[in-house]
Amino acid sequence: MKKRFLLPLITIIIVGALVAGCYYMTTPVQGATEEVNFTINKDDGARVVVKNLKKAGLIRNEYFTLVYIKLNDTEKHQIMFKAGDYQLDKSDSLKDIINTLNDPTAAIDKDSIRIRFADAGTFEDVAAVIATKKNMDVNDVIAKLDDATFVTSMVNKYTIVTNDVFKEGIRHHLEGYLLGDTYDFRKDATVEEIAEKLISTLNDKMLEMYKKNNFTWTNYHDVITLASIVEHEGPGKGTSNYEKELQGVAQVFLNRMNVGMTLGSDVTTYYSAHKKIGTDTLYASDFKICDGYNTRGSCVKALPVGPISSCSIDSIEAVVKGLVTPLDEYKDYYYFVADKNTNIHFSKTDADQQKVIKDLKNKGLWLE
C-alpha cells in the first residue's frame, strides 16, 4: 500500500523541483539595477550570443537559455538575434533580455542616448540620472524640473497631470509622474524634453490601463500617490503571487482609509525624513515628523499630499483594481508585513499581525 503512494509522491516532488528550477533560471540575475553594454556582431549565432550573455553576468545558465530559446522559437514568434549595440540590465528577466535582442528597433542609435530610470526612483533619483547623462549639476536639473512654468505646461498638456501637483506642502511638483523605464533620446535632448518623455509615457499607459479596467475616476493624483506607497510596500516582482498580493496591499490601505485609520506606512516616513528606503535607518524622532507626507505621525490622517516616488503601472493598476473590483479575500484585512523574501502576510487585527511577526522571527524569515 505504501509503495503505491510512494512513486506519485516522488514524481510530484521531482516535477515541483523542476518547475521551481525553471522559474529560478528565468528570473533576473540581481534585483538592483546595473546597466551592461552588450554587442551582437553580424555573424554571431545563438550559442555565441548566449555565451557572451553569461560572460556579461546577464543570465544564470547557458544551457538553460539555449533550451529556453529553442522552446520559444515558433512560427508566430521567431527568435532571430539582431546585430548591434544594446543596453541591457542585470535586473532584467531572461524573457526581457531575449525579447530586447530580438527586437529590430532596440539596438542603440549611435546618434542617440539610452537612459534607464528605476521603477521606484524618487524625483531626485531621476534628476541625478539626467545630470549624469547630461554632465550637469544635479541641482540645476532639479531647478529646471521644479520650475513653475515647465510644470504648468505639463498640466496643460497631459490629462493625468492636474493642478493637484501644486498642493501646498508638496516637495517636488512632478514627483511620481516620471515613469521609470528605458528610453532613447537625441543626444542634444534638453532636461525638459527628457522629463516630458517620462510624463507622456505614464500618461498614455495610465489612460490605457484605466480604459481596460473601465475606471473613470479622474483624481489621478490620489491614485498615483497611493500607488507610489504600494510600490514600496508590495511584494517583489519575483514572488509567485505578485499581482494578487500587490492588489492585497492596495486593498489594505483602502480598507484603512474607509474606516478612518491612518495608512501607517513606514515608506512615507522615509520620504519625510529624506532617507533612502531599505538602506537608511529610521529613528523614533523620524516617526514624529509632522509634514504632508508622514503617515506614521499624527499630521496625515489619510493620503500624503503627493507621491513619494515614481511607481510601476502594476502598482497603479493594483490601486485601480482595489477600487473597481476588490477581492473578497482581502476585504477584512487592515494589516500586513513582508518577510525577508518580500512575500506578504496579511492580518485582520494588530494582535494577529504580532503573532505573524513572532512566527516569521522563529522561522528566520523576519527582515531585521
Secondary structure, DSSP 8 states (H G I E B T S, - for coil): -HHHHHHHHHHHHHHHHHHHHHHHHHS-S-SS--EEEEEE-TT--HHHHHHHHHHTT--S-HHHHHHHHHHH--SSS------EEEEEETTS-HHHHHHHHT-TT-S--TTEEEEE--TT--HHHHHHHHHHHHT--HHHHHHHHH-HHHHHHHHHH-TT--GGGG-TT-SSTTTT-S--SEEEEETT--HHHHHHHHHHHHHHHHHHHHHHTT-----HHHHHHHHHHHHHHS--TTSTTHHHHHHHHHHHHHHHHHTT-----HHHHHHHTT--TTTS---HHHHT--SSS-TTSSS-SSS-SS-SS---HHHHHHHHHHHHS--GGGTT--EEEE-TT--EEEESSHHHHHHHHHHHHHTT----
